[in-house]
Amino acid sequence: MPKLTFKVLHEFVKAARLNLNQTHWDYLIGGTETETTLRRNRQAIEQRALMPRVLNDVSEVSTSCTLLGCPLAMPVLLAPIGSLQVLDDAGGAGAALAAGEAGIMSFASSVCEPNLETIAGASGAAKVYQLYVRGDETWVDDIIRRVIASGYQGLCLTVDTAVLSRRERDISKRVIPTSQASAGDFTFQAKLAWADVARIKRDFDLPLILKGINHPDDAKRALDHGVEAIYVSNHGGRQLDHGLGTLDLLSDIKTVVGDQAELIIDGGFYRGSDILKALALGANAVGLGRLQGWALAAGGPDALVSCLNILRLELIEALALCGLSDVGDVHPDLVRPATPVSDASIFSAFPLLSFDEGY
């Protein structure tokens, strides 16, 4: 079979749908209960417009940046996804490999395959290990020592999963995702508290990221505990239903955080212009979840590299058309409130997407 050549982002979505069975497709696109939070992620992005400036020299545009001290080709990272191996056989190792090829950072999920050492060895690119706490302090400490020994640049503690959510696309088919089946004893995650954050910071010299911060007061407490980065996320609408879109949360959290820690955000970001909006409102980097999954399902690590290259081209175009020659020059005045032109959905970023013949 000839290798697919992807030119636009919605082609990855369509190819993924063709390659995945219904169970794995629903796992990738689904959210919790009514999927309101999932839709609000896109709504928050689509109800903001860009305000360009003109007559600036944009003959050369740079998207280079740093995150956790690591140089990146653009302010984008691969968010941690459980069960990546059901989308592509290489699982987390394939994602890490693609991130290295594209010059960005990847976050390896603790509930995807292969193990953390194999993922670390797949690429020399910057990597962070995401941890669900599934054991006591001895268990956690052993994992962190392995993370440090494997050369990860940071530890990401997910804090918005005190309990497993009810994802009705899975439940209605009587399916237990492999990421949940392998999650082990979740009572430890339910007991996770600020004291655990303090202990990890005290006992280990490794940058710590808290993923799942929504409230400015929690961002302030994270700063008080000395974390290096705050990750604004609602788990892609897969945990608490009827939450706010993450972009609606960002400005208030940025006001609290300032420059005391780096800010990462995810939640429905699929286009270069989406990334630009997040940067304007205070993010240092944007995580890709479903877009990463669609690309891997469409054609493995090679397709993911192509997807990231197209996304970077979109970001360069958006920067240039807004009169900016460097991603570091993005500012809040770039964004204005606006009326969305269509109903927000998981696919509303791709108006030409058709699962029938044609586009």
N, C-alpha and C positions, 0 to 999 in steps of 0.2 A: 504493500500500500504506500503511495507517495506521501512524503512528509507534508503536513499542512503548513501553509504560510499564512500567518496571522497579520492583518494590517490594522484592524481596529479592535477596541476592547470587547465589544459585544460578541465578536466571533469566538472568544474564549468561553463565554457563557453558553453559547449555543453548542459548541463542541463538547463541553462538559455534560450538558443535558443528554446528548446523544450517547456518550460513553458510560454514564452512570445508570444503575438500576434505580427504581423508584425509591427504595429504602435509603440508599446512599445520597440521592439527590435531595430528598426531604431532610435528611440529617444536615446537609450543607446549607440549605436555604432557610430552614425553619427557625422559629423562635418559641417563646414560652406562651402558653395559653392563647390569648387573643392576638398575640404578635403585635400589640400596640407599640411597645417600646421599639421593636424592630422598625416599624414604619416611621416612628418619630425621629429616629436617627436620620433617615433620608429627608424628612420634612424639615428638620433643623438646618440641614445643609441647603436645601432648595429654597428656603425662605430668606436667603441672603444672596445679595448680588455683589458683583465686583464693580468698583468705580475706577476706571483707568485714567492715567495721566499720559500726555503725549509729548512729542518733540524731545525725547531723551534718547541718548545713544544706546541702543540695545543690539548693536551688531554682534556683540558677544555676550552670552548669558551664562552665568554660573549657578549651578544648583548644589555645589559642594557645601558640606557642613560638617560639624562634629556632634557626636552624641556619646555621653559617658567617656569623653576623651578620645573616641575612635573617629577617624576620618571616614566620611561617607560620601558617595557620589550624589546623593540627594537625601532630603529629610524624610525618608520612608523606611519602615522596617516591616518584616514579616511577623505578624502577630502569632502567638502560640495557638495552635489548633490541635485538639485531641483527635485521635483516630485518623491522622493524615494518611496512614497506610491504606485506608479503604479508598482513597482518592487516587493514589499513585503508589506503586509497590515500594518505592524508595522511602516513603514516609518522610520523617523529619530530616533524614540525611539528604534527600533530594531537595528539600526546601533550603537547607543550609548551603548546598552546592550552588543553587540558583542565586541565592543572596550574594555569595562570593563573586559569582560571575558578573552580577549587576552592581557590585560595589556598595551594598547596603548591609544592614544588620538583620539577623534573624533571632527570633525568640523560640526556643525549643520547648514544646509542651512536655510535662512529666507524664502525660497519659497518651503519648503517641510512641510508635516504634520507629527506629530501633532504640537501643539504650543511649544514655547521655554521652557515654564515651564514643560510641560509633558516630553519633551526630557531630560531636566535636571534631572528630577526625576527618569528616567528609569535606571540610573546607577550612582554609586559614582565615576566613573572614570573621568579623566581629560577631560574637554570639552571646546571648543571655539565656540562662536556664530558668524556666517558669516552674514553680513548685506548688502543687497541692499538698497540704500537710495530711499525711495518711498514717502517721505513727507518732510515737512519743519523742521526747527531746533527743534521745540517743539515735533514733531513726533519722530525724531531721539533720542532726549534726553529721551523720555518716554521709547523707546525700550531699550536704554542702561541701564537705571535704572532697568528695568525688568531683563536684562541680569545679572547685578551685584547681584540683590536680589536672583536670581536663582542659584548663585554659579558658574557661568562659570569662567574659568581661563583666558579668554581673549576675545577680540572683533576683528574679521577679517573683514576689509572693502574691498570689491571687487572693483577694480579700472579699470578693463579692459572692462567694459560693459557700455560705454557711450551711446551706442545705441544697440537695439536688432539686432542680426545677422540674416542672411538669411540661414537657414538650409534647404537645398533643399529636403532632405529625408522627412521632415515634410511638407514643402510647397506643394510638388508635390501630396501629399495625402490630401491636404487641412486640415491639422491637426494643431491645436494650442496646444502645450504642456501645461499641467496644470500649470507648473512653470511660463510660460509666461502669461497665462490667469489670474493668480492670482498676477501678478507682480505689478499691480496698475499703477500709473502715473510715467512713466519712465523719464519724463522731469527733475525730481529732480536728477536722476542718471547722466543725460547728463550735468547738471550744477555743478556736484561735482568737487571740486577744492582743491588745497593745503590749502587754508584758512580753509576749513572744517576739514581737518586733524589737523591743528593747534588748532582749537576750541575744538575738541574732546579731544585732549591731554591735553589742558588747564583745561577743565571742569570735567574730569573724571579720577579717579585713577584706571585704568584697562589696562593691557598690550594690545597694539594695533599692529595688523598685517596688512600689506597692501598686498593684493593678486592680482597678475596680473602685477607685475614689470618685465619688459624685458630689459630696457636700464640701463646701469651703472649710467648715470646721474640722472635718477629717483631714483635709489637706494641711491645715495648720498643725494638727496633732502629728501628722507624718513629718513635717518639718521639725517639730520639737523632738522627734525621735531620730533625727539626723539622716533621713533617707536621701539618696542622691537624685532620685527621679520619682515623679508622681504620674501614674498612668490613669488618665480619665477614660473610663470604660464602663459600659453596662453589659458586657459579655455579648455584644452584638444582638441585644434584645433576647438573649437566651436564658437570663436569670429572672430578675424581677420584672413582671409585666406592669404596664402603665407607668413606667419611668419616663424621664425626660430624654430627649435626644442629646447625645454627648456634646454636640457643638453648642447647644443651649446652656450647658454647664460651664463651658470653658472660661469665659470672661471673668466670672465671679471667682473661680479658682485661681486664675492668673493674678487677679488683684491681691489675693492672699499670698501667693507663692512668690510673685515678683521674679527676681533672679536667684532666689535662694536654693532652688532645685530645678532640674529640667522637667519639662512637661511633655508627656506623650499622650496621644488621643487615638482612639479607634471608634468605629461604629458607623458603617455605611459609606465610607470614603472609597470611591471607585474611579474618580477622574482627576486629572491634573488640577482643574479649577477647584475641586473639593479640597485638595491638599493646600492650595493657596489660601483658601478661606480659613482653614484651621491655623495655618501659620500666622495669618493676620490677627487672629484673635488670641494668640499667645502660645501656641504649641511649638515645641522644638522639633517634633517628629510625629509622623502619622503612621499608625499600624494598619496593615492590610490583612483582613481575615478571609472573608468569602471570595474576594477577588483572587487572592492567593490560591484558595481551594479550587476555584473554577479553572484557573490556568493549569494547575497540576493535573486536574482531571482531564483537561483538554489535550494534554500532550507531555506530561511529566516535567522535569526540571528545565528542559529546553524551551518548552512553551512558557514556563514561568519567567525565564529570562527575557523572552520576547515581550511578554506582557509588561514587565518592569521597564523595558526599554521604550515601549510605546507610552507608558505612563510618564516617563521622564520627558519625552518629547512634548506631551501635553502640558506638563508643568513649565517647560521652557517657553512654549507658545504663550501660555497664560501670563507668565512673568513679563515677556516682551511686550505683549499687547496692553499690559498695565503700566508700561513705562519703566520697568525695573530690570536691571542688568545683573542683579545678584540676589539670591534667595535670602541673604542676610539683611536686605533692605526692606523686606516686607513689613508693613505697619498697619495698625488698626484702622486707619482712615480709608483703607482699601475696600472695606466691606460696608454695605448698607442693607437695611431691612428691605425686603421685597416680597411681592405676592407670588407664590409658586404658580407655575403655568400648568401643572398637572397634579393629579393625586399622587402622593408619595407612596412608593412601594419598593420592594427590594430590587425591582428591575427598572425603576423610573429614571435611573441614570443612563439607560440604554434605549432611547426612543425608537431606534431602528431594529431592535431585537425582535426576531420572529422565530418561533420554534417550528414553523412550517417551511415550505420551500421559499427560497428567496434569501433575504438578508439573514 
